[in-house]
């Protein structure tokens, strides 16, 4: 099964949660304001219910931060990301990313590591945000094929 890209409207109507804190209305407004933050959440599916996972964060930083909304285009969906051979993360330019199960989580992890390994040494913005995605993936992988990561 391939990683699913989801359109914002589909997620707003289909998902009963957003990192345990955001309501559907707040999530919709969140996506409409371009200065807002791209988020990453980890969860597991148990008995048909979505259960949010507590993702640890170093130094008490916010573990859901994945970049500004504009970074969908100018970082994750950039020409540089595509030149690095990434296939999953550039989809953020037009969709959200939903990865489920070990195979998809491993593929997403590999792409995040490629981006991480190709950061400029002077870049102090991305290590924390890419680290958040990696920590969310590792947290979800603890639950095997029931683990999920959602970047929106």
Secondary structure, DSSP 8 states (H G I E B T S, - for coil): ---EEE-HHHHHHH-S-STTT--HHHHHHHHH-TTSEEEEEEEEEETTEEEE-----GGG--TTEEEETTHIIIIITSHHHHHTT-SSGGGGGTSEEEEEHHHHHHHHHHHHHHHHHTS-TT--SHHHHHHHHHHHHHHHHTTGGGEEEEE-
